[in-house]
């Protein structure tokens, strides 16, 4: 199987110009979701409004 090419991808570049960089948007949304999940699932910290004993 040949290695991925690092040559320019004019079709991709044209789509990014027309539609925006969907892959970057998805990556950003996934990272934000991951941060939110980490905050929600962090059992070491008390929940907002919960008193530490």
KOLRO-165473 format. One record per residue: residue number from 0; residue in three letters; x, y, z of N, C-alpha, C, O, CB in turn. Coordinates in Angstrom, 2 decimals, always signed. Glycine has a CB too. Example, Ala and Ser with C-alpha at 12.3 -4.5 7.8 and 13.67 -1.06 7.14 Angstrom:
BEGIN
NODE   seq   type     neast    nnorth       nup    caeast   canorth      caup     ceast    cnorth       cup     oeast    onorth       oup    cbeast   cbnorth      cbup
NODE     0    ALA    +13.19     -5.69     +7.80    +12.30     -4.50     +7.80    +13.20     -3.30     +7.80    +14.24     -3.32     +8.46    +11.31     -4.47     +9.05
NODE     1    SER    +12.85     -2.25     +7.08    +13.67     -1.06     +7.14    +12.90     +0.03     +7.87    +13.41     +1.14     +8.04    +14.08     -0.60     +5.72
This chain:
BEGIN
NODE   seq   type     neast    nnorth       nup    caeast   canorth      caup     ceast    cnorth       cup     oeast    onorth       oup    cbeast   cbnorth      cbup
NODE     0    UNK     +0.86     -1.18     +0.00     +0.00     +0.00     +0.00     +0.90     +1.23     +0.00     +1.78     +1.34     +0.85     -0.97     +0.00     +1.23
NODE     1    UNK     +0.71     +2.16     -0.91     +1.57     +3.34     -0.97     +1.31     +4.29     +0.20     +0.21     +4.33     +0.76     +1.36     +4.08     -2.29
NODE     2    UNK     +2.35     +5.03     +0.54     +2.24     +6.02     +1.62     +1.35     +7.17     +1.17     +1.28     +7.48     -0.02     +3.65     +6.55     +2.03
NODE     3    UNK     +0.67     +7.81     +2.13     -0.17     +8.96     +1.77     +0.66    +10.05     +1.09     +1.80    +10.31     +1.47     -0.87     +9.53     +3.01
NODE     4    UNK     +0.09    +10.67     +0.12     +0.77    +11.72     -0.62     +0.69    +13.05     +0.12     -0.33    +13.36     +0.73     +0.19    +11.86     -2.02
NODE     5    UNK     +1.76    +13.82     +0.08     +1.74    +15.15     +0.69     +1.54    +16.22     -0.38     +1.73    +17.41     -0.12     +3.05    +15.41     +1.49
NODE     6    UNK     +1.17    +15.78     -1.59     +0.93    +16.71     -2.68     -0.31    +17.55     -2.39     -1.21    +17.10     -1.67     +0.78    +15.96     -4.03
NODE     7    UNK     -0.37    +18.76     -2.94     -1.56    +19.60     -2.74     -2.82    +18.90     -3.22     -2.79    +18.11     -4.16     -1.39    +20.93     -3.47
NODE     8    UNK     -3.92    +19.21     -2.56     -5.21    +18.61     -2.92     -6.14    +19.73     -3.36     -6.91    +20.24     -2.55     -5.82    +17.80     -1.73
NODE     9    UNK     -6.09    +20.12     -4.65     -6.89    +21.26     -5.09     -8.39    +21.08     -4.90     -9.10    +22.05     -4.64     -6.61    +21.52     -6.54
NODE    10    UNK     -8.87    +19.84     -5.01    -10.31    +19.62     -4.80    -10.66    +19.91     -3.35    -11.66    +20.58     -3.07    -10.71    +18.17     -5.19
NODE    11    UNK     -9.86    +19.41     -2.43    -10.10    +19.66     -1.01    -10.02    +21.15     -0.71    -10.87    +21.70     -0.01     -9.10    +18.88     -0.14
NODE    12    UNK     -9.00    +21.81     -1.24     -8.84    +23.25     -1.02    -10.05    +24.03     -1.53    -10.50    +24.98     -0.88     -7.56    +23.76     -1.71
NODE    13    UNK    -10.58    +23.63     -2.67    -11.76    +24.30     -3.23    -12.97    +24.08     -2.33    -13.74    +25.01     -2.09    -12.05    +23.78     -4.67
NODE    14    UNK    -13.14    +22.85     -1.83    -14.26    +22.57     -0.93    -14.15    +23.37     +0.36    -15.16    +23.87     +0.87    -14.33    +21.08     -0.61
NODE    15    UNK    -12.94    +23.50     +0.90    -12.73    +24.30     +2.11    -13.10    +25.74     +1.83    -13.74    +26.39     +2.66    -11.26    +24.19     +2.60
NODE    16    UNK    -12.71    +26.25     +0.68    -13.06    +27.63     +0.32    -14.57    +27.81     +0.23    -15.10    +28.84     +0.66    -12.40    +28.02     -1.02
NODE    17    UNK    -15.26    +26.82     -0.32    -16.71    +26.93     -0.52    -17.51    +26.63     +0.74    -18.47    +27.34     +1.05    -17.14    +26.00     -1.62
NODE    18    UNK    -17.13    +25.60     +1.46    -17.95    +25.08     +2.57    -17.36    +25.35     +3.95    -18.04    +25.14     +4.96    -18.13    +23.61     +2.40
NODE    19    UNK    -16.14    +25.80     +4.02    -15.47    +25.94     +5.31    -14.72    +24.66     +5.62    -14.91    +23.64     +4.97    -16.48    +26.27     +6.43
NODE    20    UNK    -13.86    +24.71     +6.62    -13.05    +23.55     +6.98    -13.82    +22.68     +7.97    -13.68    +22.83     +9.18    -11.67    +23.99     +7.58
NODE    21    UNK    -14.64    +21.79     +7.43    -15.52    +20.94     +8.23    -14.70    +20.06     +9.17    -15.09    +19.86    +10.32    -16.40    +20.08     +7.32
NODE    22    UNK    -13.59    +19.53     +8.70    -12.78    +18.66     +9.55    -12.25    +19.42    +10.77    -12.24    +18.88    +11.87    -11.61    +18.07     +8.75
NODE    23    UNK    -11.82    +20.65    +10.58    -11.34    +21.46    +11.71    -12.49    +21.77    +12.66    -12.30    +21.77    +13.88    -10.70    +22.76    +11.21
NODE    24    UNK    -13.68    +22.04    +12.13    -14.85    +22.31    +12.96    -15.22    +21.09    +13.79    -15.52    +21.21    +14.98    -16.04    +22.74    +12.10
NODE    25    UNK    -15.20    +19.92    +13.17    -15.53    +18.68    +13.88    -14.49    +18.39    +14.94    -14.84    +17.99    +16.06    -15.63    +17.50    +12.90
NODE    26    UNK    -13.22    +18.58    +14.61    -12.14    +18.36    +15.58    -12.32    +19.27    +16.79    -12.16    +18.82    +17.93    -10.76    +18.61    +14.92
NODE    27    UNK    -12.64    +20.53    +16.56    -12.85    +21.48    +17.64    -14.04    +21.09    +18.50    -13.97    +21.16    +19.73    -13.05    +22.88    +17.07
NODE    28    UNK    -15.14    +20.68    +17.88    -16.33    +20.26    +18.62    -16.02    +19.02    +19.46    -16.48    +18.91    +20.59    -17.50    +19.99    +17.66
NODE    29    UNK    -15.25    +18.09    +18.91    -14.90    +16.87    +19.64    -14.04    +17.20    +20.85    -14.22    +16.62    +21.92    -14.17    +15.89    +18.72
NODE    30    UNK    -13.09    +18.12    +20.69    -12.24    +18.52    +21.81    -13.06    +19.20    +22.91    -12.83    +18.95    +24.09    -11.11    +19.45    +21.32
NODE    31    UNK    -13.99    +20.05    +22.53    -14.85    +20.72    +23.51    -15.73    +19.70    +24.24    -15.91    +19.79    +25.45    -15.73    +21.78    +22.82
NODE    32    UNK    -16.25    +18.73    +23.51    -17.07    +17.68    +24.12    -16.23    +16.86    +25.09    -16.70    +16.50    +26.17    -17.67    +16.76    +23.04
NODE    33    UNK    -15.01    +16.57    +24.71    -14.12    +15.82    +25.59    -13.83    +16.59    +26.88    -13.84    +16.01    +27.96    -12.80    +15.49    +24.87
NODE    34    UNK    -13.57    +17.90    +26.76    -13.33    +18.72    +27.96    -14.56    +18.74    +28.86    -14.45    +18.63    +30.08    -12.95    +20.16    +27.55
NODE    35    UNK    -15.73    +18.88    +28.27    -16.96    +18.90    +29.04    -17.17    +17.56    +29.74    -17.52    +17.53    +30.92    -18.16    +19.22    +28.13
NODE    36    UNK    -16.96    +16.46    +29.04    -17.12    +15.14    +29.63    -16.14    +14.94    +30.78    -16.50    +14.37    +31.81    -16.93    +14.04    +28.56
NODE    37    UNK    -14.91    +15.39    +30.61    -13.92    +15.27    +31.68    -14.37    +16.04    +32.92    -14.21    +15.56    +34.04    -12.54    +15.77    +31.21
NODE    38    UNK    -14.92    +17.23    +32.72    -15.40    +18.02    +33.85    -16.57    +17.34    +34.54    -16.62    +17.28    +35.77    -15.81    +19.42    +33.39
NODE    39    UNK    -17.51    +16.84    +33.76    -18.71    +16.20    +34.31    -18.36    +14.90    +35.02    -18.95    +14.58    +36.05    -19.73    +15.94    +33.19
NODE    40    UNK    -17.42    +14.16    +34.49    -17.09    +12.84    +35.03    -15.93    +12.87    +36.02    -15.43    +11.81    +36.39    -16.77    +11.91    +33.91
NODE    41    UNK    -15.50    +14.05    +36.45    -14.40    +14.17    +37.41    -14.98    +13.97    +38.81    -15.49    +14.91    +39.42    -13.68    +15.56    +37.28
NODE    42    UNK    -14.89    +12.74    +39.32    -15.47    +12.42    +40.62    -14.58    +12.88    +41.78    -15.00    +12.78    +42.94    -15.73    +10.93    +40.71
NODE    43    UNK    -13.38    +13.36    +41.50    -12.49    +13.82    +42.56    -12.92    +15.19    +43.09    -12.64    +15.53    +44.24    -11.04    +13.87    +42.05
NODE    44    UNK    -13.58    +15.97    +42.26    -14.02    +17.31    +42.67    -15.47    +17.24    +43.13    -16.26    +16.46    +42.61    -13.88    +18.33    +41.50
NODE    45    UNK    -15.80    +18.07    +44.13    -17.21    +18.13    +44.52    -18.05    +18.79    +43.43    -17.56    +19.65    +42.70    -17.37    +18.88    +45.84
NODE    46    UNK    -19.29    +18.39    +43.34    -20.21    +18.97    +42.36    -20.49    +20.42    +42.76    -20.40    +20.75    +43.94    -21.53    +18.15    +42.27
NODE    47    UNK    -20.84    +21.28    +41.79    -21.18    +22.65    +42.13    -22.30    +22.68    +43.18    -23.32    +22.02    +43.03    -21.61    +23.42    +40.88
NODE    48    UNK    -22.08    +23.46    +44.25    -23.07    +23.56    +45.31    -22.92    +22.50    +46.38    -23.60    +22.56    +47.41    -24.44    +23.50    +44.73
NODE    49    UNK    -22.07    +21.53    +46.16    -21.85    +20.44    +47.13    -20.78    +20.89    +48.12    -19.77    +21.47    +47.72    -21.43    +19.11    +46.42
NODE    50    UNK    -21.00    +20.62    +49.38    -20.04    +21.01    +50.41    -19.02    +19.89    +50.62    -19.36    +18.71    +50.61    -20.77    +21.34    +51.74
NODE    51    UNK    -17.78    +20.29    +50.80    -16.72    +19.33    +51.07    -16.70    +19.07    +52.57    -16.75    +20.01    +53.37    -15.32    +19.86    +50.57
NODE    52    UNK    -16.65    +17.82    +52.96    -16.64    +17.46    +54.39    -15.26    +17.13    +54.85    -15.06    +16.80    +56.02    -17.57    +16.29    +54.67
